[in-house]
């Protein structure tokens, strides 16, 4: 399959992780969402008449979320961009963030927040448009692995002065790893991604499959493949495992499947030389992706599922996916739902880390006010509130221990345990956008039956060419 060889740095900011911006005119700034997740091929917003690109988040009951200024003091307005932040909804992830901001605004503390929103499936395009136009807000959310690229390009402000030693030590190591670049803090997070294998307990028991309960107790490769075969043979099971192939080519393919490489001794890139050749297309990575391909060839995994309901409808016994499916799966399966750790496909188990981050833009003129907002959103009580809705792993130890999902002995504790013991960060490098795009294309080719070595050779070549063309992404300052 023919592919574009590389995209230079400025275009990487357009594609970043998930998709390339649509064609047509120059960069455009994000606009406030006007309700609902839009469909179709639109990838860039059109600025409203008059150039106003910020909208105040509307509360659930309608009206303006901005409270009156504090008596006797000057109110500073802080602009924030967040995906799907259309209205306060305590049952939804981003709706909960809107609720928090409305409550913050009502505190009359001298700072008011205006939220600009856009559909999450178009979010990267909106952020890229703002970055290229030099029109970013005071605070923006983005997918964590893009941090290094944004920081390298000069779009983010360092926040070392705000992240105290106590706060830094309270963050999970995985969160600190994601939100630092060149030894500087650029972002904070309310949660991290929890990623494991969801299982239908009834099916495991029917098939006589051992149920692991900790990282140390994880299935070996032999046990895992034996489990797939036994589960596939059960009546009512169409496929032993759902791997969310319906998500399509994008960041999921890297977040979800690079742990297969890392468990078997491979990786997306050599972390010392920062080159892909010999690592991404090396023997361990090739064997790992041949294993992945074999699961499809054996009929254990559907490479082209029609939708996202196979596991909750009992059509699959396992689901290889992250924390975001917990609420839905729990509602469907109840006590039958369990989560087991990632298998030791090689000498070790591996899982991904990283999720949404919150940073200040380099152009903010109100860093102290912006930090007041960010600090509020990462308080343990706010973290607990948000993660109770989205099922994510709390980002701070002080919130983790009291979590009803992730504390010791709680239903999802194994996901938190993995983050602290076997998590591997996606490469923290400005080259990450081309790394993820190239690997995702390789995954697509392999899932469609392509030769594994050829697909990984092409991906490694594309990555190294881009790094060379950008001077190794040497720091700009």
Secondary structure by P-SEA (a helix, b strand, c coil): ccccccccaaaaaaccccccccccccbbbbcccccccccccccbbbbcccccccccccccccccccccccccbbbbbbbbbbccccccccccaaaaaaaaaaaaaaccccbbbbbbbccccaaaaaaaaaaaaccccccccccccaaaaaaaaccbbbccccccaaaaaaccaaaaaaacccccccccccbbbbbbbbbcaaaaaaabbbbbccccccccaaaaaaaaaaaaacccccccccccccccccaaaaaccaaaaaaaccccccccccccccccccaaaaaaaaaaaaaaaaccccccccccccccccccccccccccaaaaaaaaccccbbbbcccccccbbbbbbbcbbbbbccccccaaaaaaaaaaaacaaaaaaaaaacccccccaaaaaacccccccccaaaaaaaaaccccccccccaaaaaaaaaaaaaaaaaacccaaaaaaaaaaaaaaaaaaaccccccc
